Amino acid sequence: MQVIVIGSGINGLVAAASLALKGRRVTVLERLDRPGGAVRTEALTLPGFRHDVAAMNLSMFAGSAFHAAHGEVLRRHGLALVPVDRPFASAFPDGGHLGVSTHPGETLASFSLEADRKAWEAQLAMFPAQAAALGSLLSAPMTRRGLASAAWRIWRARGSAGSLELLRLLASSPRAWAERTFRDPRLHAALCTWGLHLDFAPDVPGGAIFPYLEGLAGQAMGMVIGQGGADTVTRALIGVIESAGGGVRCSAEVERIGIDGGRATGVALAGGEKLEAESVVANLTPRRLAMLLPGGSGDARYDAGLREFRYAPGTMMIHLAMRELPPWRAEALRRFAYVHLAPAVNDLARTYQQASAGLLPDAPVLVVGQPTVFDPGRAPNGRHVLWIQVRCVPAVIEGDAAGRIAGRDWPSVQNAYADRVLDQIAAYAPGLHDHILARRVVSPLELEAENPNLVGGDQVSGSHHPAQNFMFRPVWGYADGGTPIRGLYQVGASVWPGAGTGAGSGWLVSQRL
Ligand SMILES: Cc1cc2nc3c(=O)[nH]c(=O)nc-3n(C[C@H](O)[C@H](O)[C@H](O)COP(=O)(O)OP(=O)(O)OC[C@H]3O[C@@H](n4cnc5c(N)ncnc54)[C@H](O)[C@@H]3O)c2cc1C
């Protein structure tokens, strides 16, 4: 009998590929007419302009356990990654910038204070050991045994003082870590912005790890994007599955998971078709998984956990086809993959607060992705694409923090809000509008309509705040991908180790199976 995987997101595909490579019969069922979930690339504006629909930065995939084990077979199926030596920079209203690149002197030259240069070098010297310890925790299965063995490995490698230092980092908010480590408020903002890529406003405890890892890994390792688009990963994974005898069926929405005697027996598709399975792997967020189990799981605590799972504020995406790169006032910004526009830590805090209160932020936090700087083949004739992530926006609009947009529903508001975003970028890159050939605005509700795992446009499929991370993701006792139903497993961004292209939950469940 076969293993059925519901959903062709990166975790579903990684689970399927890894099982197929072990000789298991695998079928992936995808509701959309095209696979990949949040790892897709499409001509969203003009013919020949290839835009990453969601994920652009593939560093987590490149560093994943699955890639380490099967990188060679993926490359045989077309996986092509592009290294990025200037991963991110922050722009400031006075025309200045601060950028992190793999060229050490260049990073340090963009810092204003000697004390910060010294602190950065000290952090970098500790980074390999610290990252290895964090890596063993972040890749551990969240079982009592998995946690205990990760803690033991960390203590053996780092000793008591090093382990406590790591624990302090894990417990810190982005702002607390940035302020105790560096002096320049601009450097604090540049690093804390990474917190908002997940759901960590600067003052949320537990949020320092991601800014820490992304900030220092940016210097130590750079970034990785897909050649031709992030979908190089999706296509290679499907190639692996199919060549190992498995299948990926699109336009195949699962409506219900069959259960008999507390065991998953298969799935029913919209339209009535039924498929039997020895195991079912659901690449679904708790809200969607609960809908496929109308009679519940038989465990009231688990069912309540699925219902109570909380989602973070949404994201709006703006995709631009460009005649040229933005004419940044800081010329150096033309060489970076991500340009962050969030000049102060308090801007991040205000944006998060406004979005959480249902307000359209007056000056949203922006991540301006420039993939064609490193992968020019994504646009024809030397043109460019821009990938603009607008963090954070509310799914349900209660008002406009700037008091200028009257509408309360996304279809009537999204173009006016996109104008605000582009005007905001133009303040750092005067003349931006003259270079735009076409634009596509995707509201948080459209993100969810295309992929129901992105509830309210939440790009991480559920907040990573401490009460919903580690052994609590998605529900205490089930962070290892298990469910109360025998033969039913859950993977995806909502399951430990959480969102991103690292596909940790898909890998861990495939190892278990
Ligand atoms: C806008 C945006 C930008 C991002 N940028 C980055 C980035 O640069 N780098 C990074 O590392 N991460 C990024 N992320 C996060 C990362 O892309 C996601 O966390 C990850 O790809 C989610 O993978 P997943 O396995 O949870 O599956 P998903 O991507 O959620 O896919 C699940 C699939 O299941 C399908 N499905 C749902 N219900 C059913 C059903 N009933 N039957 C059949 N199929 C179903 C859906 O259609 C979907 O295709 C971004 C996310 C978003 C949204």
The ligand as a Gaussian input file, in Angstrom:
#p B3LYP/6-31G(d) Opt

LIG

0 1
 C        5.341000      35.479000       1.127000
 C        6.270000      34.473000       1.754000
 C        7.639000      34.650000       1.701000
 C        8.497000      33.739000       2.294000
 N        9.850000      33.905000       2.174000
 C       10.675000      32.933000       2.637000
 C       12.059000      32.967000       2.323000
 O       12.543000      33.841000       1.587000
 N       12.850000      31.969000       2.823000
 C       12.350000      30.957000       3.598000
 O       13.112000      30.086000       4.043000
 N       11.015000      30.896000       3.868000
 C       10.187000      31.840000       3.387000
 N        8.842000      31.747000       3.613000
 C        8.343000      30.644000       4.445000
 C        8.379000      29.315000       3.707000
 O        8.224000      29.523000       2.335000
 C        7.260000      28.433000       4.223000
 O        7.336000      28.346000       5.642000
 C        7.343000      27.008000       3.664000
 O        7.608000      27.009000       2.277000
 C        6.021000      26.305000       3.966000
 O        6.100000      24.985000       3.547000
 P        5.040000      23.905000       4.004000
 O        5.703000      22.592000       3.928000
 O        4.414000      24.291000       5.291000
 O        3.940000      23.888000       2.849000
 P        3.090000      25.016000       2.146000
 O        3.966000      25.894000       1.360000
 O        2.155000      25.631000       3.113000
 O        2.279000      24.147000       1.092000
 C        1.214000      23.309000       1.440000
 C        0.495000      22.876000       0.199000
 O       -0.628000      22.092000       0.597000
 C       -1.693000      22.352000      -0.289000
 N       -2.942000      21.984000       0.354000
 C       -3.564000      22.615000       1.385000
 N       -4.706000      21.986000       1.691000
 C       -4.805000      20.916000       0.860000
 C       -5.769000      19.892000       0.692000
 N       -6.868000      19.820000       1.469000
 N       -5.571000      18.966000      -0.280000
 C       -4.465000      19.012000      -1.064000
 N       -3.529000      19.984000      -0.943000
 C       -3.687000      20.911000       0.002000
 C       -1.569000      23.834000      -0.546000
 O       -2.245000      24.214000      -1.734000
 C       -0.057000      24.009000      -0.642000
 O        0.399000      23.860000      -1.971000
 C        7.972000      32.624000       2.989000
 C        6.591000      32.426000       3.016000
 C        5.748000      33.315000       2.386000
 C        4.282000      33.045000       2.368000

